[in-house]
Amino acid sequence: MASGETRKIAVVTGGNRGLGKDMALSLAQAGMDVLLTFNTNRDEGEAVAEEIRGLGGQAAALRFDLADIGAIAGFTDTVRAVLRDSFDGAERIDFLINNAGVGRAIPIDQLTEADFDIFAGVHFKGVVFLTQKMLRMMNDGGGVVFVTAAADRYNVPGYGLYAACKGAVEVFARYVAKEYGPRGIRSNTLAPGGVATDFAGAAIRNNPALQAMVIAQTAMGRLAEPHDIGGLVRLLCSDDARWLTGQRLEATGGYNI
Ligand SMILES: NC(=O)c1ccc[n+]([C@@H]2O[C@H](COP(=O)([O-])OP(=O)(O)OC[C@H]3O[C@@H](n4cnc5c(N)ncnc54)[C@H](OP(=O)(O)O)[C@@H]3O)[C@@H](O)[C@H]2O)c1
């Protein structure tokens, strides 16, 4: 970042671990301040915020549950207060990274209404209303990155509901691009393939046979690392990506192409 340039502020949901942690650190390494959220793992969130401060950035970790729609307005007020108190009196953010999520394989025949409410709440309804609130406090020229899943292109048995919610988000992301483009705000979708995080009960990390299958079908011939995804988020939030909006980028190293 050039000296004298105003530091940008990114909000990263689920920034305490997995892909979100790398996104938060990657953005901080690019000179951004980061407000990250966790849902249950406060200590991890605080540790990532501390690591960002160690890199010279400003950071805070806030609890936020995407499934609790009623809490979004209060969360927004907390973001405003934390920006004012811990981010040099800032009043607005620049980027929102909608990353947090849950995963579990559930065959369609076994889906319950409770499953639907959890997945639709965390992966769609919560994302829509958090984005609405954050856009109201976003600087012109900012951006939103929606982390979806490559599994909404290729189909993985058991992930139908999850992938359908991610697909809905991808449509919403294009509408954000259309409605907020006049303010210079861009909106893109990043759709990772499998990464060996805690996601879905560490389904990939704990399953060597699945890893071998993924590697065999991946053009780049290896499993993804979180930094393969975090680096792309940093790119999408950089000025180099200023002319990219309304797009879905699939980040799989060439899976099933
Ligand atoms: N890993 C993959 O293979 C893969 C592939 C494609 C897409 N994705 C997508 O990438 C994103 C991140 O996945 P990941 O692999 O990093 O998963 P992860 O390691 O399981 O981490 C999930 C993150 O989401 C947060 N979270 C969970 N439930 C939440 C809720 N109700 N409200 C707010 N935050 C919540 C968690 O916070 P706590 O730790 O505090 O609970 C954690 O920070 C997800 O949207 C996922 O769908 C992942």
PDBQT file of the ligand as one rigid body, heavy atoms in Angstrom, charges set to zero:
ROOT
HETATM    1  N1  LIG A 301     -13.446 -26.631   2.932  1.00  0.00    +0.000 N 
HETATM    2  C1  LIG A 301     -14.054 -26.978   1.804  1.00  0.00    +0.000 C 
HETATM    3  O1  LIG A 301     -13.845 -28.066   1.262  1.00  0.00    +0.000 OA
HETATM    4  C2  LIG A 301     -15.008 -26.017   1.130  1.00  0.00    +0.000 A 
HETATM    5  C3  LIG A 301     -15.339 -26.231  -0.198  1.00  0.00    +0.000 A 
HETATM    6  C4  LIG A 301     -16.212 -25.365  -0.840  1.00  0.00    +0.000 A 
HETATM    7  C5  LIG A 301     -16.735 -24.290  -0.155  1.00  0.00    +0.000 A 
HETATM    8  N2  LIG A 301     -16.417 -24.094   1.153  1.00  0.00    +0.000 N 
HETATM    9  C6  LIG A 301     -17.015 -22.951   1.825  1.00  0.00    +0.000 C 
HETATM   10  O2  LIG A 301     -15.991 -22.163   2.391  1.00  0.00    +0.000 OA
HETATM   11  C7  LIG A 301     -16.464 -21.533   3.573  1.00  0.00    +0.000 C 
HETATM   12  C8  LIG A 301     -15.490 -21.783   4.713  1.00  0.00    +0.000 C 
HETATM   13  O3  LIG A 301     -15.334 -23.174   4.880  1.00  0.00    +0.000 OA
HETATM   14  P1  LIG A 301     -14.171 -23.788   5.788  1.00  0.00    +0.000 P 
HETATM   15  O4  LIG A 301     -13.643 -24.956   5.074  1.00  0.00    +0.000 OA
HETATM   16  O5  LIG A 301     -13.235 -22.747   6.254  1.00  0.00    +0.000 OA
HETATM   17  O6  LIG A 301     -15.059 -24.325   7.023  1.00  0.00    +0.000 OA
HETATM   18  P2  LIG A 301     -14.655 -24.550   8.544  1.00  0.00    +0.000 P 
HETATM   19  O7  LIG A 301     -13.195 -24.786   8.677  1.00  0.00    +0.000 OA
HETATM   20  O8  LIG A 301     -15.602 -25.598   9.034  1.00  0.00    +0.000 OA
HETATM   21  O9  LIG A 301     -14.982 -23.148   9.250  1.00  0.00    +0.000 OA
HETATM   22  C9  LIG A 301     -16.321 -22.701   9.299  1.00  0.00    +0.000 C 
HETATM   23  C10 LIG A 301     -16.330 -21.269   9.779  1.00  0.00    +0.000 C 
HETATM   24  O10 LIG A 301     -17.685 -20.799   9.769  1.00  0.00    +0.000 OA
HETATM   25  C11 LIG A 301     -18.044 -20.338  11.075  1.00  0.00    +0.000 C 
HETATM   26  N3  LIG A 301     -19.449 -20.653  11.289  1.00  0.00    +0.000 N 
HETATM   27  C12 LIG A 301     -20.044 -21.871  11.349  1.00  0.00    +0.000 A 
HETATM   28  N4  LIG A 301     -21.353 -21.760  11.608  1.00  0.00    +0.000 NA
HETATM   29  C13 LIG A 301     -21.614 -20.431  11.726  1.00  0.00    +0.000 A 
HETATM   30  C14 LIG A 301     -22.774 -19.676  11.998  1.00  0.00    +0.000 A 
HETATM   31  N5  LIG A 301     -23.958 -20.254  12.245  1.00  0.00    +0.000 N 
HETATM   32  N6  LIG A 301     -22.665 -18.338  12.030  1.00  0.00    +0.000 NA
HETATM   33  C15 LIG A 301     -21.495 -17.723  11.811  1.00  0.00    +0.000 A 
HETATM   34  N7  LIG A 301     -20.347 -18.376  11.564  1.00  0.00    +0.000 NA
HETATM   35  C16 LIG A 301     -20.409 -19.722  11.524  1.00  0.00    +0.000 A 
HETATM   36  C17 LIG A 301     -17.130 -21.088  12.016  1.00  0.00    +0.000 C 
HETATM   37  O11 LIG A 301     -17.021 -20.371  13.246  1.00  0.00    +0.000 OA
HETATM   38  P3  LIG A 301     -16.677 -21.163  14.649  1.00  0.00    +0.000 P 
HETATM   39  O12 LIG A 301     -15.384 -21.881  14.443  1.00  0.00    +0.000 OA
HETATM   40  O13 LIG A 301     -16.571 -20.080  15.668  1.00  0.00    +0.000 OA
HETATM   41  O14 LIG A 301     -17.828 -22.089  14.917  1.00  0.00    +0.000 OA
HETATM   42  C18 LIG A 301     -15.838 -21.108  11.219  1.00  0.00    +0.000 C 
HETATM   43  O15 LIG A 301     -15.177 -19.882  11.318  1.00  0.00    +0.000 OA
HETATM   44  C19 LIG A 301     -17.877 -22.072   3.820  1.00  0.00    +0.000 C 
HETATM   45  O16 LIG A 301     -18.839 -21.148   3.357  1.00  0.00    +0.000 OA
HETATM   46  C20 LIG A 301     -17.922 -23.336   2.974  1.00  0.00    +0.000 C 
HETATM   47  O17 LIG A 301     -19.235 -23.621   2.556  1.00  0.00    +0.000 OA
HETATM   48  C21 LIG A 301     -15.564 -24.933   1.805  1.00  0.00    +0.000 A 
ENDROOT
TORSDOF 0
